[in-house]
Amino acid sequence: MKAHKLLIGAVMAVLAVGCGKANPAEPSSASGANISGSIVSGGGSAGTSSFSEGPTAGPAAAPAVPPGLVVAVANTPITSTVDASGHFQLTNVPPGLANLLFSAPGLAAAVGLADLKIGDVVTIQVSLNSSTATVESDRRSNGREEQLEGRVESLPPTTAAGAFVVAGRTVTTNTSTQFTLQGQPATFASLALGQRVHVKGTTGTTGLLASSVMIQNTNTDVGLNINGIVSAFSGTIAAFQFTVDGRLVKGDAQTEFFGNSRFSDLANGARVEVKGSQRDAFVYATRLKVN
């Protein structure tokens, strides 16, 4: 914020003496990044986000969003109360490193988002436990430039040839896309469900057209935890499905209901905690609690 105030002062001084004027391509209202976030249940991500600072979290319990949860940007007045569905919005976050502080009764955790730029539109998913926050996915766009970090959720033949899905975003590739794995050249065939990747590219008509894909971690056997509100519920206990924050979850007779909940409690609008594994284009629920 200090740098931001100095910038405003400098622009006003220039205008006052008539020595210049603001750049029309950069509106005065664009003073930082806009961050849209959602809280998912506690659970670690393999590898450290190149966007985020600090250690990654290990597996943890999957609590519901704590009442009164607030997220703030350290050293600024920017705060947002997390709503009942786990969403929050932070506007005009200063460029550079932003430390996000999560607080509620019995919870105090922080996570850093590095390399924020003026005009960035950022969408993140964060997992929490009592003392640790982890960025599970991070999508950024600024004009046509786009970056995306998260786990591979779908591959051909579910997707088109040369395309895959990361954190709900379709990524397309071509012969110019550069793949790397552990610092060495790789190919599209190196991708696997559940891998964590960092994608850079441009926004295209069918998704993100990747210029580079860095496979950050080959550990695909990582359990997933999802917390949110049920929508589009259908099926029977033998085979059912629903979405949480646009993410498809499927279960069957092998899915274990816990916490004194049962299949009959499932309904649109109910809050659920899902423990599962990544399948092609959906999460298979191994355990499920309806709150």
Secondary structure, 3 states (H helix, E strand, C coil): CHHHHHHHHHHHHHHHHCCCCCCCCCCCCCCCEEEEEEEECCCCCCCCCCCEECCCCCCCCCCCCCCCCEEEECCCCCEEECCCCCEEEEEEECCEEEEEEEEECCEEEEEEEEEECCCCEEEEEEEECCCCEEEEEEEEEECCEEEEEEEEEECCCCCCCCEEEECCEEEECCCCCEEEECCEEECHHHCCCCCEEEEEEEEECCEEEEEEEEEEECCCCCCEEEEEEEEEEEEECCEEEEEECCEEEEEECCCEECCCCCHHHCCCCCEEEEEEEEECCEEEEEEEEEC
